[in-house]
Amino acid sequence: MAGESGGGIWLAVAQIAALGLVVIPVLLYAVVFVAPKVRLGHAIPGPPIASYTYGNLPQIRLGRFHQDLVRWRDQYGKTFQFWMMHRRTVVVSDLDDVRFVTTVKNYPKSDMFTSALEPLLRTGLLTVSKEDHPVQRRAIGARFNRDLLLELHSQVATELRALVAKLDTAAESNSIVDFDLEITKFTLSVVCRAAFGSDIDIQGGSEGPKVGDNAAPPPSLPKLVDKALRLSALHMSRPYLHWLGKYGARELYATVAKIQKFCEHMLEARRREPSEQRAARTVDLLDIFMSVP
């Protein structure tokens, strides 16, 4: 009798365990993936949810995410939502709402967004802790003056004219242009000119001139940055891999490491800059960022 009773208990335990192996994952799936979409799916306009598991990811075209966002904005309004697996993203494109979000102190930041950008931006204004962010913002804000903004505007105008001329030439000759790469080159030229006080001409293709008295960035810098941006977008679409750190995005981290070498070189050169040379030039963005605690 005792043996039969013991066997019955173990059988019951096994049945409960088997039931738990089925019920618990189903409940977790329902709580994490299904319930939020049912509860919040119609709270804000947005594209219909394609899948309880993947959300709207199946509707996002590879390399066309920005176009999909514009399409959804035109279709559902300036404020809309979409889902990436179990996470809901609310997009705000109304100017007054954006002003409110960016000016209100201690407005909560998206941990998923900053964790996706962290491999590329490392520790910067977007990815620092919520405690350090106000300190850095105040330090930088105090050094942004009229002369600095006028200089930045001048550099943007110069580089924009070069970009438009390049696009006009391509249109006249029916040439194919990698627009994303050209935009990356445009941005890099503005950054190098405004941030590093450089006369480097990345857009013009002469990626070999010296930056002040220092060596130039590697010829592949624009392509490296363009590749890093594309890999960052891919990394952002895979939040389930973020917990793996560099093991979840090996190619992205390897690409960023190459860019990091150029940045470290610029920082080291600026630290060794003679005081007379520093006094003779205008303050640039790199000076401001290096002065932040």
GUKOL-256418 format. One record per residue (C-alpha): residue number from 0; residue in one letter; x, y, z. Coordinates in steps of 0.2 Angstrom, whole numbers. Layout:
<atoms>
+-----+----+-------+-------+-------+
|   i | aa |     u |     v |     w |
+-----+----+-------+-------+-------+
| NUM |  A |     X |     Y |     Z |
...
+-----+----+-------+-------+-------+
</atoms>
This chain:
<atoms>
+-----+----+-------+-------+-------+
|   i | aa |     u |     v |     w |
+-----+----+-------+-------+-------+
|   0 |  M |     0 |     0 |     0 |
|   1 |  A |    14 |    12 |     5 |
|   2 |  G |    23 |     8 |   -12 |
|   3 |  E |     7 |    11 |   -22 |
|   4 |  S |     4 |    27 |   -12 |
|   5 |  G |    21 |    34 |   -15 |
|   6 |  G |    20 |    30 |   -33 |
|   7 |  G |     3 |    39 |   -34 |
|   8 |  I |    11 |    54 |   -26 |
|   9 |  W |    26 |    54 |   -39 |
|  10 |  L |    14 |    52 |   -53 |
|  11 |  A |     3 |    67 |   -47 |
|  12 |  V |    19 |    78 |   -45 |
|  13 |  A |    25 |    73 |   -63 |
|  14 |  Q |     8 |    77 |   -70 |
|  15 |  I |     8 |    94 |   -61 |
|  16 |  A |    26 |    98 |   -67 |
|  17 |  A |    21 |    93 |   -85 |
|  18 |  L |     6 |   104 |   -83 |
|  19 |  G |    16 |   118 |   -76 |
|  20 |  L |    29 |   117 |   -91 |
|  21 |  V |    14 |   120 |  -103 |
|  22 |  V |     4 |   133 |   -92 |
|  23 |  I |    18 |   144 |   -86 |
|  24 |  P |    25 |   148 |  -103 |
|  25 |  V |     8 |   151 |  -110 |
|  26 |  L |     4 |   163 |   -96 |
|  27 |  L |    20 |   172 |   -97 |
|  28 |  Y |    18 |   174 |  -116 |
|  29 |  A |     0 |   180 |  -113 |
|  30 |  V |     6 |   193 |  -100 |
|  31 |  V |    21 |   199 |  -109 |
|  32 |  F |    16 |   199 |  -127 |
|  33 |  V |    -3 |   198 |  -128 |
|  34 |  A |   -10 |   208 |  -114 |
|  35 |  P |    -1 |   224 |  -117 |
|  36 |  K |    -7 |   224 |  -135 |
|  37 |  V |   -25 |   220 |  -131 |
|  38 |  R |   -25 |   234 |  -117 |
|  39 |  L |   -15 |   247 |  -126 |
|  40 |  G |   -18 |   242 |  -144 |
|  41 |  H |   -31 |   256 |  -147 |
|  42 |  A |   -26 |   269 |  -135 |
|  43 |  I |   -16 |   279 |  -148 |
|  44 |  P |   -19 |   278 |  -167 |
|  45 |  G |    -6 |   267 |  -176 |
|  46 |  P |    -4 |   253 |  -189 |
|  47 |  P |   -13 |   237 |  -185 |
|  48 |  I |    -3 |   224 |  -175 |
|  49 |  A |     3 |   211 |  -187 |
|  50 |  S |     8 |   198 |  -174 |
|  51 |  Y |     6 |   196 |  -155 |
|  52 |  T |    24 |   190 |  -155 |
|  53 |  Y |    33 |   202 |  -167 |
|  54 |  G |    21 |   217 |  -166 |
|  55 |  N |    24 |   228 |  -181 |
|  56 |  L |    41 |   221 |  -185 |
|  57 |  P |    35 |   211 |  -200 |
|  58 |  Q |    28 |   228 |  -208 |
|  59 |  I |    45 |   237 |  -207 |
|  60 |  R |    55 |   235 |  -223 |
|  61 |  L |    73 |   232 |  -221 |
|  62 |  G |    83 |   249 |  -224 |
|  63 |  R |    66 |   258 |  -226 |
|  64 |  F |    62 |   261 |  -207 |
|  65 |  H |    62 |   280 |  -209 |
|  66 |  Q |    50 |   279 |  -224 |
|  67 |  D |    38 |   268 |  -214 |
|  68 |  L |    38 |   280 |  -200 |
|  69 |  V |    34 |   294 |  -212 |
|  70 |  R |    20 |   284 |  -220 |
|  71 |  W |    13 |   279 |  -203 |
|  72 |  R |    13 |   298 |  -198 |
|  73 |  D |     4 |   303 |  -214 |
|  74 |  Q |    -9 |   289 |  -211 |
|  75 |  Y |   -12 |   290 |  -192 |
|  76 |  G |    -7 |   307 |  -187 |
|  77 |  K |     8 |   316 |  -179 |
|  78 |  T |     7 |   305 |  -164 |
|  79 |  F |     5 |   287 |  -167 |
|  80 |  Q |    11 |   270 |  -159 |
|  81 |  F |    19 |   254 |  -166 |
|  82 |  W |    25 |   238 |  -157 |
|  83 |  M |    42 |   230 |  -158 |
|  84 |  M |    39 |   213 |  -151 |
|  85 |  H |    33 |   216 |  -133 |
|  86 |  R |    38 |   235 |  -133 |
|  87 |  R |    27 |   249 |  -137 |
|  88 |  T |    34 |   264 |  -145 |
|  89 |  V |    25 |   281 |  -146 |
|  90 |  V |    31 |   293 |  -160 |
|  91 |  V |    28 |   311 |  -157 |
|  92 |  S |    31 |   323 |  -172 |
|  93 |  D |    21 |   338 |  -167 |
|  94 |  L |    33 |   352 |  -164 |
|  95 |  D |    25 |   359 |  -148 |
|  96 |  D |    24 |   341 |  -141 |
|  97 |  V |    43 |   339 |  -145 |
|  98 |  R |    47 |   355 |  -137 |
|  99 |  F |    38 |   350 |  -121 |
| 100 |  V |    47 |   333 |  -121 |
| 101 |  T |    64 |   340 |  -124 |
| 102 |  T |    63 |   355 |  -112 |
| 103 |  V |    55 |   347 |   -97 |
| 104 |  K |    68 |   342 |   -84 |
| 105 |  N |    70 |   324 |   -79 |
| 106 |  Y |    58 |   318 |   -93 |
| 107 |  P |    60 |   299 |   -93 |
| 108 |  K |    71 |   292 |  -107 |
| 109 |  S |    69 |   276 |  -116 |
| 110 |  D |    80 |   262 |  -109 |
| 111 |  M |    78 |   252 |  -125 |
| 112 |  F |    83 |   267 |  -136 |
| 113 |  T |    98 |   271 |  -126 |
| 114 |  S |   104 |   253 |  -124 |
| 115 |  A |   103 |   251 |  -143 |
| 116 |  L |   113 |   267 |  -146 |
| 117 |  E |   126 |   263 |  -133 |
| 118 |  P |   137 |   252 |  -144 |
| 119 |  L |   139 |   267 |  -156 |
| 120 |  L |   138 |   282 |  -145 |
| 121 |  R |   147 |   274 |  -130 |
| 122 |  T |   145 |   287 |  -115 |
| 123 |  G |   137 |   302 |  -122 |
| 124 |  L |   123 |   314 |  -119 |
| 125 |  L |   110 |   302 |  -125 |
| 126 |  T |   117 |   287 |  -115 |
| 127 |  V |   123 |   294 |   -99 |
| 128 |  S |   113 |   290 |   -83 |
| 129 |  K |    98 |   301 |   -78 |
| 130 |  E |   109 |   308 |   -64 |
| 131 |  D |   123 |   314 |   -75 |
| 132 |  H |   112 |   320 |   -89 |
| 133 |  P |   106 |   337 |   -81 |
| 134 |  V |   124 |   341 |   -76 |
| 135 |  Q |   131 |   338 |   -93 |
| 136 |  R |   117 |   347 |  -101 |
| 137 |  R |   120 |   363 |   -90 |
| 138 |  A |   139 |   363 |   -93 |
| 139 |  I |   137 |   362 |  -112 |
| 140 |  G |   122 |   374 |  -113 |
| 141 |  A |   132 |   387 |  -104 |
| 142 |  R |   146 |   387 |  -117 |
| 143 |  F |   134 |   387 |  -132 |
| 144 |  N |   135 |   405 |  -138 |
| 145 |  R |   130 |   416 |  -153 |
| 146 |  D |   147 |   415 |  -161 |
| 147 |  L |   148 |   396 |  -160 |
| 148 |  L |   131 |   394 |  -167 |
| 149 |  L |   135 |   406 |  -182 |
| 150 |  E |   151 |   396 |  -185 |
| 151 |  L |   141 |   379 |  -185 |
| 152 |  H |   128 |   387 |  -197 |
| 153 |  S |   142 |   393 |  -209 |
| 154 |  Q |   150 |   375 |  -209 |
| 155 |  V |   133 |   367 |  -212 |
| 156 |  A |   129 |   379 |  -227 |
| 157 |  T |   146 |   376 |  -235 |
| 158 |  E |   144 |   357 |  -234 |
| 159 |  L |   126 |   358 |  -240 |
| 160 |  R |   131 |   367 |  -255 |
| 161 |  A |   144 |   354 |  -259 |
| 162 |  L |   131 |   340 |  -257 |
| 163 |  V |   118 |   349 |  -268 |
| 164 |  A |   132 |   351 |  -281 |
| 165 |  K |   136 |   333 |  -280 |
| 166 |  L |   118 |   327 |  -282 |
| 167 |  D |   115 |   339 |  -297 |
| 168 |  T |   130 |   332 |  -306 |
| 169 |  A |   124 |   314 |  -303 |
| 170 |  A |   107 |   319 |  -309 |
| 171 |  E |   114 |   327 |  -325 |
| 172 |  S |   124 |   312 |  -329 |
| 173 |  N |   111 |   299 |  -323 |
| 174 |  S |   124 |   292 |  -311 |
| 175 |  I |   118 |   281 |  -296 |
| 176 |  V |   122 |   289 |  -279 |
| 177 |  D |   122 |   280 |  -262 |
| 178 |  F |   112 |   294 |  -254 |
| 179 |  D |   114 |   287 |  -236 |
| 180 |  L |   133 |   287 |  -238 |
| 181 |  E |   133 |   304 |  -245 |
| 182 |  I |   123 |   310 |  -230 |
| 183 |  T |   135 |   302 |  -219 |
| 184 |  K |   149 |   311 |  -228 |
| 185 |  F |   140 |   327 |  -226 |
| 186 |  T |   138 |   325 |  -208 |
| 187 |  L |   156 |   319 |  -205 |
| 188 |  S |   162 |   335 |  -214 |
| 189 |  V |   151 |   346 |  -203 |
| 190 |  V |   157 |   337 |  -187 |
| 191 |  C |   175 |   338 |  -192 |
| 192 |  R |   174 |   356 |  -197 |
| 193 |  A |   164 |   362 |  -182 |
| 194 |  A |   170 |   350 |  -169 |
| 195 |  F |   188 |   348 |  -173 |
| 196 |  G |   192 |   365 |  -181 |
| 197 |  S |   197 |   355 |  -196 |
| 198 |  D |   198 |   359 |  -215 |
| 199 |  I |   196 |   341 |  -220 |
| 200 |  D |   185 |   339 |  -235 |
| 201 |  I |   177 |   322 |  -233 |
| 202 |  Q |   163 |   326 |  -246 |
| 203 |  G |   176 |   331 |  -259 |
| 204 |  G |   184 |   314 |  -258 |
| 205 |  S |   201 |   321 |  -251 |
| 206 |  E |   200 |   311 |  -235 |
| 207 |  G |   219 |   313 |  -233 |
| 208 |  P |   222 |   331 |  -228 |
| 209 |  K |   229 |   334 |  -210 |
| 210 |  V |   218 |   339 |  -196 |
| 211 |  G |   228 |   354 |  -190 |
| 212 |  D |   245 |   347 |  -186 |
| 213 |  N |   238 |   329 |  -184 |
| 214 |  A |   236 |   314 |  -195 |
| 215 |  A |   221 |   313 |  -205 |
| 216 |  P |   207 |   300 |  -202 |
| 217 |  P |   208 |   284 |  -211 |
| 218 |  P |   201 |   285 |  -229 |
| 219 |  S |   188 |   272 |  -224 |
| 220 |  L |   180 |   283 |  -210 |
| 221 |  P |   164 |   288 |  -220 |
| 222 |  K |   161 |   270 |  -225 |
| 223 |  L |   165 |   264 |  -207 |
| 224 |  V |   152 |   277 |  -200 |
| 225 |  D |   139 |   272 |  -213 |
| 226 |  K |   141 |   254 |  -209 |
| 227 |  A |   140 |   257 |  -190 |
| 228 |  L |   124 |   267 |  -192 |
| 229 |  R |   116 |   253 |  -202 |
| 230 |  L |   122 |   240 |  -190 |
| 231 |  S |   115 |   251 |  -175 |
| 232 |  A |    98 |   252 |  -184 |
| 233 |  L |    98 |   233 |  -185 |
| 234 |  H |   104 |   231 |  -167 |
| 235 |  M |    89 |   243 |  -162 |
| 236 |  S |    77 |   231 |  -170 |
| 237 |  R |    83 |   216 |  -160 |
| 238 |  P |    80 |   221 |  -142 |
| 239 |  Y |    80 |   203 |  -137 |
| 240 |  L |    99 |   203 |  -140 |
| 241 |  H |   104 |   218 |  -130 |
| 242 |  W |   107 |   209 |  -114 |
| 243 |  L |   121 |   199 |  -123 |
| 244 |  G |   131 |   215 |  -125 |
| 245 |  K |   145 |   215 |  -138 |
| 246 |  Y |   142 |   196 |  -140 |
| 247 |  G |   125 |   201 |  -148 |
| 248 |  A |   132 |   213 |  -160 |
| 249 |  R |   150 |   208 |  -164 |
| 250 |  E |   151 |   216 |  -181 |
| 251 |  L |   144 |   233 |  -174 |
| 252 |  Y |   156 |   233 |  -159 |
| 253 |  A |   171 |   229 |  -171 |
| 254 |  T |   166 |   243 |  -183 |
| 255 |  V |   164 |   256 |  -169 |
| 256 |  A |   181 |   251 |  -162 |
| 257 |  K |   189 |   256 |  -178 |
| 258 |  I |   180 |   273 |  -177 |
| 259 |  Q |   185 |   275 |  -159 |
| 260 |  K |   203 |   275 |  -164 |
| 261 |  F |   201 |   290 |  -174 |
| 262 |  C |   191 |   299 |  -160 |
| 263 |  E |   205 |   294 |  -147 |
| 264 |  H |   218 |   301 |  -159 |
| 265 |  M |   209 |   318 |  -160 |
| 266 |  L |   207 |   319 |  -141 |
| 267 |  E |   225 |   315 |  -138 |
| 268 |  A |   230 |   328 |  -150 |
| 269 |  R |   219 |   341 |  -142 |
| 270 |  R |   226 |   337 |  -125 |
| 271 |  R |   244 |   340 |  -131 |
| 272 |  E |   239 |   356 |  -140 |
| 273 |  P |   251 |   370 |  -135 |
| 274 |  S |   243 |   384 |  -125 |
| 275 |  E |   248 |   397 |  -138 |
| 276 |  Q |   240 |   387 |  -152 |
| 277 |  R |   224 |   385 |  -142 |
| 278 |  A |   223 |   404 |  -138 |
| 279 |  A |   225 |   408 |  -156 |
| 280 |  R |   210 |   398 |  -163 |
| 281 |  T |   191 |   399 |  -159 |
| 282 |  V |   183 |   388 |  -147 |
| 283 |  D |   175 |   373 |  -155 |
| 284 |  L |   163 |   359 |  -150 |
| 285 |  L |   177 |   348 |  -145 |
| 286 |  D |   184 |   361 |  -132 |
| 287 |  I |   166 |   362 |  -125 |
| 288 |  F |   164 |   343 |  -124 |
| 289 |  M |   181 |   340 |  -116 |
| 290 |  S |   177 |   353 |  -103 |
| 291 |  V |   161 |   344 |   -97 |
| 292 |  P |   164 |   335 |   -80 |
+-----+----+-------+-------+-------+
</atoms>
